[in-house]
């Protein structure tokens, strides 16, 4: 058994490996259910309708599976009993003061989940949607660090290697957006629904990342950074919001195509719905690891977000290869390999930053240990 300690490089690598594996399984399942289940010949309109139904059904049931797994673990292991800087008395109950911002973070999570899936339903490629979202998170994580440094909340500096990692990560996603030999125009900016969805996604994620790092950077002396507790409250809040919104949409009288497809996912599901729930469980499993990477102890938001997003981008390329060899999908294009090269360069810079941060944390721990040892015995 590979034993590691909280905040160590070994623990970071473990989280990345788990996140990488679970994410590949989910991405391959997504490709299978949305691209390979509906096949055959016949009326093009009927095939298109069946494909749209399957896409919405997979998004619905995979979301259900992911949320159910998260909530099952949260309640089974009582992660909701979180450590707190201080407790406040509300309605006769002593509650963690952190709930005042973790609950809003959970509401933002409820926005992130559907907007993520909606991005994949736009008339753009899945790869383009993925790199736009990954790139935006990398940028806003650096903004979060800048804000919290200015506020005096974050006491660490962002290393130059982390800055270079951001630069090469942006270059990696830019390759996906602008390297196009087909001559086809990409009019994402002029497509209003895309802008609304992306703006909602980025705004919600910005608030969520700010609260994650605010929690991480404001732990009181002797108060453990309880990432499991944060995750529990956030997921319970997101689950409640998603259920309420889902019920409202289901019982609405709207005739919008997406809402009709949403209802049909429950009234006339395919025979694959139970497997779609299982596929969603893998998404839920990587959700744990994703949050723990975002909140990794002793690291800046810039570093943590880069590790998280770069791991997912590498998993995206790996899943494309798995789909190619197992399902006969498309082989990665030239731009995918160029993008991957920039990603590995960014990872190289991050590995240097991680070694520097590990030495910094070890030195700080040694100073704290020496100070404790120098204190006179009590009494």
Secondary structure as the mmCIF struct_conf table of DSSP 4:
data_model
#
loop_
_struct_conf.conf_type_id
_struct_conf.id
_struct_conf.beg_label_comp_id
_struct_conf.beg_label_asym_id
_struct_conf.beg_label_seq_id
_struct_conf.end_label_comp_id
_struct_conf.end_label_asym_id
_struct_conf.end_label_seq_id
TURN_TY1_P TURN_TY1_P1 UNK A 6 UNK A 7
HELX_RH_AL_P HELX_RH_AL_P1 UNK A 9 UNK A 31
HELX_RH_PI_P HELX_RH_PI_P1 UNK A 32 UNK A 36
BEND BEND1 UNK A 37 UNK A 38
BEND BEND2 UNK A 42 UNK A 42
HELX_RH_AL_P HELX_RH_AL_P2 UNK A 44 UNK A 76
TURN_TY1_P TURN_TY1_P2 UNK A 77 UNK A 80
BEND BEND3 UNK A 81 UNK A 81
BEND BEND4 UNK A 85 UNK A 85
STRN STRN1 UNK A 87 UNK A 90
TURN_TY1_P TURN_TY1_P3 UNK A 91 UNK A 92
STRN STRN2 UNK A 93 UNK A 96
TURN_TY1_P TURN_TY1_P4 UNK A 97 UNK A 98
HELX_RH_AL_P HELX_RH_AL_P3 UNK A 99 UNK A 121
BEND BEND5 UNK A 122 UNK A 124
HELX_RH_AL_P HELX_RH_AL_P4 UNK A 126 UNK A 151
TURN_TY1_P TURN_TY1_P5 UNK A 152 UNK A 152
BEND BEND6 UNK A 156 UNK A 156
HELX_LH_PP_P HELX_LH_PP_P1 UNK A 157 UNK A 159
HELX_RH_AL_P HELX_RH_AL_P5 UNK A 160 UNK A 178
TURN_TY1_P TURN_TY1_P6 UNK A 181 UNK A 182
HELX_RH_3T_P HELX_RH_3T_P1 UNK A 188 UNK A 190
HELX_RH_AL_P HELX_RH_AL_P6 UNK A 192 UNK A 217
TURN_TY1_P TURN_TY1_P7 UNK A 218 UNK A 218
HELX_LH_PP_P HELX_LH_PP_P2 UNK A 219 UNK A 220
TURN_TY1_P TURN_TY1_P8 UNK A 221 UNK A 222
HELX_RH_AL_P HELX_RH_AL_P7 UNK A 227 UNK A 251
BEND BEND7 UNK A 252 UNK A 252
HELX_RH_AL_P HELX_RH_AL_P8 UNK A 257 UNK A 267
BEND BEND8 UNK A 268 UNK A 268
TURN_TY1_P TURN_TY1_P9 UNK A 271 UNK A 272
HELX_RH_AL_P HELX_RH_AL_P9 UNK A 273 UNK A 294
TURN_TY1_P TURN_TY1_P10 UNK A 295 UNK A 295
TURN_TY1_P TURN_TY1_P11 UNK A 297 UNK A 298
HELX_RH_AL_P HELX_RH_AL_P10 UNK A 301 UNK A 327
HELX_LH_PP_P HELX_LH_PP_P3 UNK A 330 UNK A 333
HELX_RH_AL_P HELX_RH_AL_P11 UNK A 334 UNK A 374
BEND BEND9 UNK A 375 UNK A 375
HELX_LH_PP_P HELX_LH_PP_P4 UNK A 376 UNK A 378
#
